[in-house]
């Protein structure tokens, strides 16, 4: 038997030695031979060139494959041209003929068999971070040339001549496969072998055609720790492969060395061959040096020996010779390598525009983010809420260990120049970025944006409404106090603040009426300017309005939250008179009408409760407020039971 050219095709054995680039996700894990599901970690584009040749005395070398892959979102496309996937056999049939009786010329008839894979392509879809499925299609060309003896009879001479018959049997082969990662260090795959074959040349079957027996391939890859990987595969058609790889980090890349053993039921030896491999990978390229050493060969040159077991695998058969390969991969990424997955986002808070400062300290959403690399990464979370902010808002960086999943908070800043006239659902875009540039991942979620008068019902957040119109309140208060200057100056200096409270209260409430909130699913709070202009409101509006007047001229206030088991609260004001406890007698001898507490500087001072809904005069509002406060907060132990809460405005 004479080998004219010896290369490989149609086999589940990986001629790149299963190095797999497991430590560099910029490249495909393997080829169509072991990956009909077309599983890939290609980030963008990838170009691969595979060189190879025999190591026998009749050595040859050429380009085996030239392939190109492209990832678009969850889709992966792969195509390859395979000029080197070809195997030719020239057999002596065992028949010798005498061409001429007179010249006694003998010749031995030959049969030439040629098997080629011309090209292939694949497609896969990534359903999730740990599951993908796809298919591959390859085109094969088979050509069979036979020499036969034909007798020729003439009047003067009888002789035998040779005649050549050529037949082609071309076909398409298609397979499907799935790949599943039940854990970060475990990869399972299941794929078909010769799921379908579509022949171009109809007619009777040729005995030389490759065996396209249907079967399945089951593969397993397991890494007990970062730099060690075990792999194995089983073909129902009789092939078994197993081996391991060891890797180490080197020069900003990884160096992998491994070995695999192969077995085939059609080869007598238990171990048909061995595949050593050495691979070096970085984020930009990958070099793989591998080979196949066979432990068996058949030197018989008779066609009958070849036909004993129908030819089915070009890479792994009893005629194969030792090979050496060099594979070069280039990652042609025009987008950055993905380092983090944003798995999901949970909206924690509705957006209340007036209470914007809340979202600087408390996240309005929390995302679940996974570091998909083998090194710690610093994730930069950011978000953009349409109709609320005109730019992306970045949240504090979060460091995530290799392979970990953590909760990442998203904060936001509200642009006060944007209008929010009505309650609406808007779209929020959430991003996670590891390196400056394009985000690694993003998710869009709906978020409810309330209008500027909406309130979340928490008394502590009424302070934002107090300060919304502070400049208006300051002008309004100063105008009143200026007109009452003589009245204020008529009292001793220690009572100046108390007198200002009285003057402002009487002027504020004289034209007010009590008006409850409109029916709605959220609380509605008027700004101080709105309350003064419409001349009315409920306890929230009146407390906010009067607190704004006092705070604008430097008088401390606090909200008194009378909580109800029914969920309906009542709000009053507690106002700092600026008097020391020993000076309380200057305004009252009734110790139930005031409350001693610290001011913002830590000094004990006299505070008076005021009922803002009395809408009569200061003395009445103070009396009603102090009566309610003493009963609910002191006698009934409301402050101790947290049924009454005092919340400073500033």
Secondary structure in CASP SS format (residue, H / E / C, confidence):
PFRMAT SS
TARGET T0000
AUTHOR 0000-0000-0000
METHOD secondary structure of the structure
MODEL  1
X C 1.00
X E 1.00
X E 1.00
X E 1.00
X E 1.00
X E 1.00
X C 1.00
X C 1.00
X C 1.00
X C 1.00
X C 1.00
X C 1.00
X C 1.00
X C 1.00
X C 1.00
X C 1.00
X C 1.00
X C 1.00
X C 1.00
X C 1.00
X C 1.00
X C 1.00
X C 1.00
X C 1.00
X C 1.00
X C 1.00
X C 1.00
X C 1.00
X C 1.00
X C 1.00
X C 1.00
X C 1.00
X C 1.00
X C 1.00
X C 1.00
X C 1.00
X C 1.00
X C 1.00
X C 1.00
X C 1.00
X C 1.00
X C 1.00
X C 1.00
X C 1.00
X E 1.00
X E 1.00
X E 1.00
X E 1.00
X E 1.00
X E 1.00
X E 1.00
X E 1.00
X E 1.00
X E 1.00
X C 1.00
X C 1.00
X C 1.00
X C 1.00
X C 1.00
X C 1.00
X E 1.00
X E 1.00
X E 1.00
X E 1.00
X E 1.00
X E 1.00
X E 1.00
X E 1.00
X E 1.00
X E 1.00
X E 1.00
X E 1.00
X C 1.00
X C 1.00
X E 1.00
X E 1.00
X E 1.00
X E 1.00
X E 1.00
X E 1.00
X E 1.00
X C 1.00
X C 1.00
X C 1.00
X C 1.00
X E 1.00
X E 1.00
X E 1.00
X E 1.00
X E 1.00
X E 1.00
X E 1.00
X E 1.00
X E 1.00
X E 1.00
X E 1.00
X E 1.00
X E 1.00
X E 1.00
X E 1.00
X C 1.00
X C 1.00
X C 1.00
X C 1.00
X E 1.00
X E 1.00
X E 1.00
X E 1.00
X E 1.00
X E 1.00
X E 1.00
X E 1.00
X E 1.00
X E 1.00
X E 1.00
X E 1.00
X E 1.00
X E 1.00
X E 1.00
X E 1.00
X E 1.00
X E 1.00
X E 1.00
X E 1.00
X E 1.00
X E 1.00
X E 1.00
X E 1.00
X C 1.00
X C 1.00
X E 1.00
X E 1.00
X E 1.00
X E 1.00
X E 1.00
X E 1.00
X E 1.00
X E 1.00
X E 1.00
X E 1.00
X E 1.00
X E 1.00
X E 1.00
X E 1.00
X E 1.00
X E 1.00
X E 1.00
X E 1.00
X E 1.00
X E 1.00
X E 1.00
X E 1.00
X E 1.00
X C 1.00
X C 1.00
X C 1.00
X C 1.00
X E 1.00
X E 1.00
X E 1.00
X E 1.00
X E 1.00
X E 1.00
X E 1.00
X E 1.00
X E 1.00
X E 1.00
X E 1.00
X C 1.00
X C 1.00
X E 1.00
X E 1.00
X E 1.00
X E 1.00
X E 1.00
X E 1.00
X E 1.00
X E 1.00
X E 1.00
X E 1.00
X E 1.00
X E 1.00
X E 1.00
X C 1.00
X C 1.00
X E 1.00
X E 1.00
X E 1.00
X E 1.00
X E 1.00
X E 1.00
X E 1.00
X E 1.00
X C 1.00
X C 1.00
X E 1.00
X E 1.00
X E 1.00
X E 1.00
X C 1.00
X C 1.00
X C 1.00
X C 1.00
X C 1.00
X C 1.00
X C 1.00
X C 1.00
X C 1.00
X C 1.00
X C 1.00
X C 1.00
X C 1.00
X C 1.00
X C 1.00
X E 1.00
X E 1.00
X E 1.00
X E 1.00
X E 1.00
X E 1.00
X E 1.00
X E 1.00
X E 1.00
X E 1.00
X E 1.00
X C 1.00
X C 1.00
X E 1.00
X E 1.00
X E 1.00
X E 1.00
X E 1.00
X E 1.00
X E 1.00
X E 1.00
X C 1.00
X C 1.00
X C 1.00
X E 1.00
X E 1.00
X E 1.00
X E 1.00
X E 1.00
X E 1.00
X E 1.00
X E 1.00
X E 1.00
X E 1.00
X E 1.00
X E 1.00
X C 1.00
X C 1.00
X E 1.00
X E 1.00
X E 1.00
X E 1.00
X E 1.00
X E 1.00
X E 1.00
X E 1.00
X E 1.00
X E 1.00
X E 1.00
X E 1.00
X C 1.00
X C 1.00
X C 1.00
X C 1.00
X C 1.00
X C 1.00
X C 1.00
X C 1.00
X E 1.00
X E 1.00
X E 1.00
X E 1.00
X E 1.00
X E 1.00
X E 1.00
X E 1.00
X E 1.00
X C 1.00
X C 1.00
X C 1.00
X E 1.00
X E 1.00
X E 1.00
X E 1.00
X E 1.00
X E 1.00
X E 1.00
X E 1.00
X E 1.00
X E 1.00
X C 1.00
X C 1.00
X C 1.00
X C 1.00
X C 1.00
X C 1.00
X C 1.00
X E 1.00
X H 1.00
X H 1.00
X H 1.00
X H 1.00
X H 1.00
X H 1.00
X C 1.00
X C 1.00
X C 1.00
X C 1.00
X C 1.00
X C 1.00
X C 1.00
X C 1.00
X C 1.00
X C 1.00
X C 1.00
X C 1.00
X C 1.00
X C 1.00
X E 1.00
X E 1.00
X E 1.00
X E 1.00
X E 1.00
X E 1.00
X E 1.00
X E 1.00
X E 1.00
X E 1.00
X C 1.00
X C 1.00
X C 1.00
X C 1.00
X C 1.00
X C 1.00
X C 1.00
X E 1.00
X E 1.00
X E 1.00
X E 1.00
X E 1.00
X E 1.00
X E 1.00
X E 1.00
X C 1.00
X C 1.00
X C 1.00
X E 1.00
X E 1.00
X H 1.00
X H 1.00
X H 1.00
X C 1.00
X C 1.00
X H 1.00
X H 1.00
X H 1.00
X H 1.00
X C 1.00
X C 1.00
X C 1.00
X E 1.00
X E 1.00
X E 1.00
X E 1.00
X E 1.00
X E 1.00
X E 1.00
X C 1.00
X C 1.00
X C 1.00
X C 1.00
X C 1.00
X E 1.00
X E 1.00
X E 1.00
X E 1.00
X E 1.00
X E 1.00
X E 1.00
X E 1.00
X E 1.00
X C 1.00
X C 1.00
X C 1.00
X C 1.00
X C 1.00
X C 1.00
X C 1.00
X E 1.00
X E 1.00
X C 1.00
X C 1.00
X C 1.00
X E 1.00
X E 1.00
X E 1.00
X C 1.00
X C 1.00
X C 1.00
X C 1.00
X E 1.00
X E 1.00
X E 1.00
X E 1.00
X E 1.00
X E 1.00
X C 1.00
X C 1.00
X C 1.00
X C 1.00
X C 1.00
X C 1.00
X C 1.00
X C 1.00
X C 1.00
X C 1.00
X C 1.00
X C 1.00
X C 1.00
X E 1.00
X E 1.00
X E 1.00
X E 1.00
X E 1.00
X E 1.00
X E 1.00
X E 1.00
X E 1.00
X E 1.00
X C 1.00
X C 1.00
X C 1.00
X C 1.00
X C 1.00
X C 1.00
X C 1.00
X E 1.00
X E 1.00
X E 1.00
X E 1.00
X E 1.00
X E 1.00
X E 1.00
X E 1.00
X E 1.00
X E 1.00
X C 1.00
X C 1.00
X C 1.00
X E 1.00
X E 1.00
X C 1.00
X C 1.00
X C 1.00
X H 1.00
X H 1.00
X H 1.00
X H 1.00
X H 1.00
X H 1.00
X H 1.00
X H 1.00
X H 1.00
X H 1.00
X C 1.00
X H 1.00
X H 1.00
X H 1.00
X H 1.00
X H 1.00
X H 1.00
X H 1.00
X H 1.00
X H 1.00
X H 1.00
X H 1.00
X H 1.00
X H 1.00
X H 1.00
X C 1.00
X H 1.00
X H 1.00
X H 1.00
X H 1.00
X H 1.00
X C 1.00
X C 1.00
X C 1.00
X H 1.00
X H 1.00
X H 1.00
X H 1.00
X H 1.00
X H 1.00
X H 1.00
X H 1.00
X H 1.00
X H 1.00
X H 1.00
X H 1.00
X H 1.00
X H 1.00
X H 1.00
X H 1.00
X H 1.00
X C 1.00
X C 1.00
X C 1.00
X E 1.00
X E 1.00
X C 1.00
X C 1.00
X C 1.00
X C 1.00
X C 1.00
X C 1.00
X C 1.00
X C 1.00
X E 1.00
X E 1.00
X C 1.00
X C 1.00
X C 1.00
X H 1.00
X H 1.00
X H 1.00
X H 1.00
X H 1.00
X H 1.00
X H 1.00
X C 1.00
X E 1.00
X E 1.00
X C 1.00
X H 1.00
X H 1.00
X H 1.00
X H 1.00
X H 1.00
X H 1.00
X H 1.00
X H 1.00
X H 1.00
X H 1.00
X H 1.00
X H 1.00
X H 1.00
X H 1.00
X C 1.00
X C 1.00
X C 1.00
X C 1.00
X E 1.00
X E 1.00
X E 1.00
X E 1.00
X E 1.00
X E 1.00
X C 1.00
X C 1.00
X C 1.00
X C 1.00
X C 1.00
X C 1.00
X C 1.00
X E 1.00
X E 1.00
X E 1.00
X E 1.00
X E 1.00
X E 1.00
X E 1.00
X C 1.00
X C 1.00
X C 1.00
X C 1.00
X H 1.00
X H 1.00
X H 1.00
X H 1.00
X H 1.00
X H 1.00
X C 1.00
X C 1.00
X C 1.00
X C 1.00
X H 1.00
X H 1.00
X H 1.00
X C 1.00
X E 1.00
X E 1.00
X E 1.00
X E 1.00
X C 1.00
X C 1.00
X C 1.00
X C 1.00
X C 1.00
X E 1.00
X E 1.00
X E 1.00
X E 1.00
X E 1.00
X E 1.00
X E 1.00
X C 1.00
X C 1.00
X C 1.00
X C 1.00
X C 1.00
X C 1.00
X C 1.00
X H 1.00
X H 1.00
X H 1.00
X H 1.00
X H 1.00
X H 1.00
X H 1.00
X H 1.00
X H 1.00
X H 1.00
X H 1.00
X H 1.00
X H 1.00
X H 1.00
X H 1.00
X H 1.00
X H 1.00
X H 1.00
X C 1.00
X C 1.00
X H 1.00
X H 1.00
X H 1.00
X H 1.00
X C 1.00
X C 1.00
X E 1.00
X E 1.00
X E 1.00
X E 1.00
X E 1.00
X C 1.00
X C 1.00
END
